[in-house]
Amino acid sequence: MGRIRVLDDSLINRIAAGEVVERPASVVKEMVENAIDAGASTVAVILEDGGKRSIRVTDDGCGMDRDDALLALERHATSKLARAEDLDAITTLGFRGEALPSIAAVSRLLMRTAARDGEGTEVEVRGGRILSVREAALSRGTSIEVGSLFFNVPARRKFLRSEATELSHVARVLTRHALARPALRFSLEHGGRRLLELPPAPGLEERTIRLLGKDAADRFVPFRLERGGTTARGLAARPADAGPRKDAQYLFVNGRAVQDRTLSHALAAAYGNTVPRDRHPAVILFVDIDPAGVDVNVHPQKLEVRFTRAGEVHDLVRDAVASALGRGQAVPRLAELRPSYPTADRSAVAEAVGRYLERHEGEAAAGGSPAGLAPSLPAAEAEPAFGALAGSRLVEPEGIVPLAQFRDSYVIAEDAEGLVIVDQHAAHERVLFERYLGEAEANRVETQPLLFPVAVELPPHERWLLEEEIEEFRRLGFLVEPFGGNTVRIDGVPAVVAGLEAAAILRELIGEAARARSATAAAEPLRHRLVTTAACRAAIKAHDPLSHAKMQELLHALMRCSSPTTCPHGRPVLFRLPLADVERAFRRR
């Protein structure tokens, strides 16, 4: 192995660059964060070849004088920390002082900066070595140009992707910053073409409309909940609009974009089983917390955080989002229930990127489409679409009245806003699921004793599995006992499935328990899977005639559910046809 030696500064910087700089988007992220920390009101990004050839980030922030400009190129040189105690209360996006020297170590970098108009400094760096420092007449602010990224690290450069892919990653970085800082102006230019111009917006709602388009933005439900000095706020997609992409969630902690398991798990818990397993809801989440309650110094790229009271933050986020999903705004309209689902990643940034790529041959397919196809709106149309938060209940039970049953499968009803059409099977599934699960969680499931016990012979692997999960089955209301060999005896079943054949439902739930043990299903609690299956089997079926009284009872029970808009499998339960749409169709307006 040889003797231990201290690495020289050049090698140290290149190693640090490997932690901080992954691709052009990494450079854009670090430079934009520096611009925001410098108090910029305008940030402009200009790229060539997806950033592989050159990246320029210009801002109108506070800028630097000559001495600070040179210090900024030294590792661990920062204006954002002075004492060790400052690490416990970080309010800036950057703080380590590693980004600029790390980028400079693997590129040709030109920095132009001025703390006062007309008195600027220009520094040229190649591979971490300063080539020249000279005075320049510049406007207040900073412009950093990064060329030939990884020119001296060919092993890293060969891993860069096509122009389309790298440009799409930059688009996603700008989308995050644009959502987090609505008051700032952002622009993106590529190959001499202006792809994006985002003017300042009054708030998140208006910025979201500008980024996603009004139609997509209208499908979000706003939420806000404060507890113990910590606030969870933002916009959550309705369960019916969950899309196929896993990266349609934007998470921010004190304005910092993060990837955090606690927050992701809280969102999954909030949606629970209101979305199908292969769909993912779009969410824009902001957690505002005392800086002392979160550690942001746990990842080289500052992407991960650690909460002091993770459980409290988790529950706050879960409750904030879950409460919003039960409001009237979460009910889709008929025209919105279509296969193409909006996501929070369908931004104006990516729309502009998509248009650019359509005009230029290349590896657009390889790059994918990180953002969707909803066009950005002109300024005149970008008006708020988010009203005051509605009450905690979707519709008061007494406020919905059944009118008829359509094809013995759908209940037609009316409420104050128009017609409501309900899938009777999906609705009853939701009602039974929440009732049954609540009883199981409280350990008070009503059990129906069987007049004659039923003996069921199981395959050996199912008998072993049942023995391992016997307490869970008993908690769910199944009175099951071993009866010798591979046979078990059923003495009672939960009242919710009392009308079903006992042996059949037990076998089906054991099979569901076996599937729950697979790697792909491990994230969903066993109890939820068993309750979902039982509720589905016991629910009213399509083509079952219902009396007016039964329809009323079903609707009232549904409106008391915590998640009445989707069934436990994630399918829509109901949609609304607003009175305004009906009147417009008949030209009464």
Secondary structure by P-SEA (a helix, b strand, c coil): ccbbbbbcaaaaaaaaaaaccccaaaaaaaaaaaaaaacccbbbbbbccccccbbbbbbccccccaaaaaaaaccccccccccccccccccccccccccaaaaaaccbbbbbbbcccccbbbbbbccccccbbbbbbcccbbbbbbcccccccaaaaaacccaaaaaaaaaaaaaaaaaacccbbbbbbccccccccccccccaaaaaaaaccaaaaaabbbbbbbcccbbbbbbbccccccccccccbbbbccccccccaaaaaaaaaaacccccccbbbbbbbbbbcccccccccccccccbbbbcaaaaaaaaaaaaaaaaaacccccccccccccccccccccaaaaaaaaaaaaccccccccccccccccccccccccccccccccccccccccccccccccccbbbbcccccbbbbaaaaaaaaaaaaaaaaaaaacccbbbbbcbbbbbbbcaaaaaaaaaaaaaaaaaccccccccccbbbbcccccccccccaaaaaaaaaaaaaaaaccccccccaaaaaaaaaaaaacccccccccaaaaaaaaaaaaaccccccccccccccccccaaaaaaaaccc
